[in-house]
Amino acid sequence: MTTDYDSFAAAYSRENETSLFNAYYERPEMLRLAGDVSGLRVLDAGCGSGPLSAALRDRGAAVTGFDSSAAMVDLARQRLGAEADLHVADLADPLPFRDAAFDMVVASLVLHYLADWSGPLVELRRVLEPGGRLLVSVNRPSAFPIVYPRADYFALTEYSEDYTFDGHDAVLTFWHRPLHAMTDAFGAAGFRVLTLSEPPPAPDTPAELLPPMRGRAFIGFLFLVLERA
């Protein structure tokens, strides 16, 4: 089963603007890890409706984006303008970009939708300059056995979950893989892991959005900065 984002793209985009996990956790950390992007050519792989692309462009990057959902790309074009460099493309297929076309690739909450990482990672490496960086955020694998205590942490496992985005019910289908399988895939594709991050939410997170917890950290996504070897 694959996730049909076309059917709930607008609702997901609206939710994404202010939600804890997107607006105050994932996006701020991706921007922090990206650092100074002024003048860099950045590819937003799985750009959705374009909030990360917009933030990177505001910081001086020349941004290209693509998503497999045509509805999401339409929303991204509304956000970024008619002249934005946006494409409908699937990360599971060869990408429509030349070799070494980008200084940085951001893959924001996209790889966990894929059963096979080998081809996509090879393609992302191909379009990166030597020494370029790939920034990845994914579902944190250690959360899987907590939510599904009878599941095998070490097995590649497809699973689906029900969500409600801005009043619209949707089903998202993911692939769990253990941490070692992730790092093995990165290494096999020609990447070096530079940074692994498990951040707290952004300092300006509204208190009412935070779950009950000690301190400010919680089990959320996993973030990695990789370098093209």
Kinemage of the C-alpha trace (Angstrom):
@kinemage 1
@onewidth
@group {chain A} dominant
@subgroup {mainchain}
@vectorlist {calphas} color= white
{ca met a 1} P 0.000 0.000 0.000
{ca thr a 2} L 1.299 3.473 -0.853
{ca thr a 3} L 0.283 6.770 0.684
{ca asp a 4} L -1.910 8.822 -1.650
{ca tyr a 5} L -1.001 12.374 -0.696
{ca asp a 6} L -3.001 13.774 -3.621
{ca ser a 7} L -6.208 12.909 -1.778
{ca phe a 8} L -5.420 15.038 1.295
{ca ala a 9} L -2.643 17.389 0.159
{ca ala a 10} L -4.373 20.637 1.140
{ca ala a 11} L -5.392 19.376 4.590
{ca tyr a 12} L -1.897 18.031 5.279
{ca ser a 13} L -0.344 21.318 4.165
{ca arg a 14} L -2.567 23.354 6.471
{ca glu a 15} L -1.754 21.079 9.420
{ca asn a 16} L 1.931 21.248 8.588
{ca glu a 17} L 2.015 25.020 9.058
{ca thr a 18} L 1.504 24.944 12.841
{ca ser a 19} L 1.835 21.357 14.083
{ca leu a 20} L 4.283 20.427 16.820
{ca phe a 21} L 6.139 17.784 14.835
{ca asn a 22} L 6.449 19.768 11.613
{ca ala a 23} L 6.511 23.473 12.451
{ca tyr a 24} L 8.264 23.335 15.826
{ca tyr a 25} L 10.389 20.200 15.613
{ca glu a 26} L 11.310 18.795 12.214
{ca arg a 27} L 11.555 21.940 10.113
{ca pro a 28} L 13.568 24.001 12.653
{ca glu a 29} L 16.078 21.184 13.069
{ca met a 30} L 16.513 20.706 9.329
{ca leu a 31} L 17.191 24.420 8.968
{ca arg a 32} L 19.651 24.361 11.873
{ca leu a 33} L 21.529 21.452 10.346
{ca ala a 34} L 21.547 23.125 6.921
{ca gly a 35} L 23.341 26.139 8.380
{ca asp a 36} L 24.338 28.944 6.032
{ca val a 37} L 22.842 28.094 2.643
{ca ser a 38} L 23.356 31.470 0.991
{ca gly a 39} L 24.343 30.921 -2.633
{ca leu a 40} L 24.011 27.130 -2.448
{ca arg a 41} L 22.110 25.026 -4.962
{ca val a 42} L 19.706 22.973 -2.829
{ca leu a 43} L 17.421 20.130 -3.893
{ca asp a 44} L 14.336 19.552 -1.727
{ca ala a 45} L 13.604 15.857 -2.322
{ca gly a 46} L 9.969 15.225 -1.439
{ca cys a 47} L 9.205 18.917 -1.065
{ca gly a 48} L 5.498 18.538 -0.316
{ca ser a 49} L 3.746 21.904 -0.354
{ca gly a 50} L 7.084 23.703 -0.067
{ca pro a 51} L 7.483 25.098 3.479
{ca leu a 52} L 11.095 23.934 3.794
{ca ser a 53} L 11.871 25.078 0.248
{ca ala a 54} L 10.487 28.518 1.091
{ca ala a 55} L 12.541 28.771 4.281
{ca leu a 56} L 15.730 27.743 2.463
{ca arg a 57} L 15.060 30.218 -0.327
{ca asp a 58} L 14.489 32.962 2.235
{ca arg a 59} L 17.972 32.147 3.562
{ca gly a 60} L 19.554 32.698 0.157
{ca ala a 61} L 19.570 29.233 -1.410
{ca ala a 62} L 18.712 28.524 -5.037
{ca val a 63} L 16.099 25.826 -4.445
{ca thr a 64} L 14.801 23.090 -6.723
{ca gly a 65} L 12.042 20.844 -5.430
{ca phe a 66} L 10.215 17.713 -6.455
{ca asp a 67} L 7.478 15.505 -5.073
{ca ser a 68} L 5.639 12.435 -6.310
{ca ser a 69} L 2.299 14.107 -5.494
{ca ala a 70} L 1.136 16.451 -8.240
{ca ala a 71} L -1.295 18.070 -5.795
{ca met a 72} L 1.563 18.840 -3.407
{ca val a 73} L 3.640 20.343 -6.214
{ca asp a 74} L 0.691 22.543 -7.184
{ca leu a 75} L 0.506 23.806 -3.585
{ca ala a 76} L 4.263 24.383 -3.542
{ca arg a 77} L 3.975 26.439 -6.730
{ca gln a 78} L 1.245 28.550 -5.142
{ca arg a 79} L 3.588 29.173 -2.205
{ca leu a 80} L 6.805 29.740 -4.134
{ca gly a 81} L 5.532 31.362 -7.320
{ca ala a 82} L 4.966 30.345 -10.908
{ca glu a 83} L 8.676 30.540 -11.780
{ca ala a 84} L 9.793 28.193 -8.991
{ca asp a 85} L 11.868 25.217 -10.146
{ca leu a 86} L 9.450 22.437 -9.159
{ca his a 87} L 8.904 18.975 -10.614
{ca val a 88} L 6.610 15.995 -10.236
{ca ala a 89} L 9.036 13.106 -9.805
{ca asp a 90} L 9.305 9.928 -7.766
{ca leu a 91} L 12.364 9.279 -5.618
{ca ala a 92} L 12.024 5.601 -6.477
{ca asp a 93} L 12.805 6.427 -10.133
{ca pro a 94} L 15.835 8.042 -11.832
{ca leu a 95} L 15.796 11.772 -11.116
{ca pro a 96} L 15.483 14.385 -13.892
{ca phe a 97} L 18.634 16.276 -12.886
{ca arg a 98} L 22.193 16.235 -14.196
{ca asp a 99} L 25.155 14.833 -12.285
{ca ala a 100} L 26.566 17.049 -9.498
{ca ala a 101} L 23.796 19.615 -9.986
{ca phe a 102} L 23.437 20.476 -6.286
{ca asp a 103} L 25.540 21.432 -3.297
{ca met a 104} L 22.997 20.088 -0.807
{ca val a 105} L 19.999 17.774 -0.810
{ca val a 106} L 17.358 17.795 1.915
{ca ala a 107} L 15.175 14.698 2.246
{ca ser a 108} L 12.598 15.748 4.815
{ca leu a 109} L 10.425 12.909 6.159
{ca val a 110} L 10.485 11.037 2.856
{ca leu a 111} L 12.784 7.993 3.008
{ca his a 112} L 10.590 6.117 5.477
{ca tyr a 113} L 7.942 5.792 2.736
{ca leu a 114} L 10.326 3.646 0.647
{ca ala a 115} L 10.887 -0.097 0.934
{ca asp a 116} L 14.160 0.101 -0.978
{ca trp a 117} L 16.707 2.823 -0.261
{ca ser a 118} L 19.519 1.626 -2.521
{ca gly a 119} L 18.441 3.157 -5.832
{ca pro a 120} L 17.141 6.428 -4.343
{ca leu a 121} L 20.322 7.021 -2.348
{ca val a 122} L 22.504 6.324 -5.387
{ca glu a 123} L 20.475 8.899 -7.326
{ca leu a 124} L 20.743 11.477 -4.546
{ca arg a 125} L 24.503 10.938 -4.457
{ca arg a 126} L 24.683 11.283 -8.244
{ca val a 127} L 23.071 14.728 -8.257
{ca leu a 128} L 25.295 15.991 -5.421
{ca glu a 129} L 28.648 17.676 -5.885
{ca pro a 130} L 31.565 15.700 -4.410
{ca gly a 131} L 31.689 16.693 -0.756
{ca gly a 132} L 28.064 17.846 -0.891
{ca arg a 133} L 25.730 17.148 2.007
{ca leu a 134} L 22.536 15.143 2.247
{ca leu a 135} L 20.270 16.066 5.181
{ca val a 136} L 17.779 13.396 6.189
{ca ser a 137} L 14.914 13.265 8.658
{ca val a 138} L 13.091 9.964 9.187
{ca asn a 139} L 10.841 8.227 11.653
{ca arg a 140} L 13.014 7.299 14.602
{ca pro a 141} L 13.488 3.510 14.483
{ca ser a 142} L 13.701 3.113 18.255
{ca ala a 143} L 10.091 4.306 18.546
{ca phe a 144} L 8.796 1.381 16.473
{ca pro a 145} L 9.080 -1.345 19.156
{ca ile a 146} L 7.578 1.029 21.714
{ca val a 147} L 4.471 1.604 19.619
{ca tyr a 148} L 4.413 -1.993 18.334
{ca pro a 149} L 5.878 -4.120 21.152
{ca arg a 150} L 5.184 -7.399 19.327
{ca ala a 151} L 7.005 -6.290 16.183
{ca asp a 152} L 10.545 -7.349 15.260
{ca tyr a 153} L 12.749 -4.260 15.516
{ca phe a 154} L 15.380 -5.842 13.262
{ca ala a 155} L 13.019 -6.672 10.367
{ca leu a 156} L 12.177 -4.427 7.448
{ca thr a 157} L 8.475 -3.928 8.146
{ca glu a 158} L 5.654 -2.166 6.326
{ca tyr a 159} L 3.001 -0.616 8.555
{ca ser a 160} L 0.126 1.849 8.217
{ca glu a 161} L -1.287 4.367 10.672
{ca asp a 162} L -4.431 6.491 10.766
{ca tyr a 163} L -4.046 10.267 11.029
{ca thr a 164} L -6.312 13.295 10.989
{ca phe a 165} L -4.974 16.400 9.251
{ca asp a 166} L -7.033 19.547 9.694
{ca gly a 167} L -10.187 17.442 10.077
{ca his a 168} L -9.370 15.134 7.142
{ca asp a 169} L -8.804 11.435 7.906
{ca ala a 170} L -5.880 9.814 6.111
{ca val a 171} L -3.781 6.649 6.178
{ca leu a 172} L 0.016 6.889 5.987
{ca thr a 173} L 2.052 3.810 5.109
{ca phe a 174} L 5.682 3.605 6.234
{ca trp a 175} L 8.605 1.202 6.180
{ca his a 176} L 10.461 0.588 9.432
{ca arg a 177} L 14.121 -0.394 9.245
{ca pro a 178} L 16.564 -0.683 12.151
{ca leu a 179} L 19.259 1.931 12.617
{ca his a 180} L 22.057 -0.319 11.380
{ca ala a 181} L 20.142 -0.943 8.141
{ca met a 182} L 19.893 2.823 7.632
{ca thr a 183} L 23.595 3.447 8.164
{ca asp a 184} L 24.507 0.405 6.040
{ca ala a 185} L 22.397 1.800 3.192
{ca phe a 186} L 24.056 5.208 3.459
{ca gly a 187} L 27.510 3.664 3.397
{ca ala a 188} L 26.706 1.382 0.469
{ca ala a 189} L 25.489 4.377 -1.544
{ca gly a 190} L 28.721 6.307 -0.932
{ca phe a 191} L 27.849 8.584 1.999
{ca arg a 192} L 29.625 9.260 5.282
{ca val a 193} L 27.582 10.039 8.384
{ca leu a 194} L 28.746 13.382 9.779
{ca thr a 195} L 26.003 14.117 12.314
{ca leu a 196} L 23.216 12.215 14.037
{ca ser a 197} L 20.768 14.435 15.912
{ca glu a 198} L 17.945 13.769 18.391
{ca pro a 199} L 16.889 17.340 19.177
{ca pro a 200} L 14.354 18.905 21.508
{ca pro a 201} L 11.571 20.995 19.964
{ca ala a 202} L 12.239 24.605 19.046
{ca pro a 203} L 12.536 27.067 21.970
{ca asp a 204} L 9.493 29.021 20.753
{ca thr a 205} L 7.170 25.990 20.784
{ca pro a 206} L 3.813 26.975 22.362
{ca ala a 207} L 3.483 25.228 25.712
{ca glu a 208} L 0.035 23.898 24.844
{ca leu a 209} L 1.490 21.877 21.965
{ca leu a 210} L 4.019 20.036 24.110
{ca pro a 211} L 3.165 16.609 25.538
{ca pro a 212} L 3.643 15.965 29.278
{ca met a 213} L 7.329 15.171 29.709
{ca arg a 214} L 10.420 15.713 31.773
{ca gly a 215} L 12.576 18.449 30.319
{ca arg a 216} L 11.865 19.361 26.692
{ca ala a 217} L 13.037 16.354 24.701
{ca phe a 218} L 10.778 13.601 23.386
{ca ile a 219} L 11.081 10.626 21.061
{ca gly a 220} L 10.399 12.055 17.613
{ca phe a 221} L 12.312 11.893 14.365
{ca leu a 222} L 15.931 11.010 13.685
{ca phe a 223} L 18.105 13.528 11.826
{ca leu a 224} L 21.315 12.810 9.935
{ca val a 225} L 23.816 14.896 8.002
{ca leu a 226} L 25.663 12.850 5.382
{ca glu a 227} L 28.551 13.774 3.113
{ca arg a 228} L 29.021 12.501 -0.405
{ca ala a 229} L 32.262 10.542 -0.301
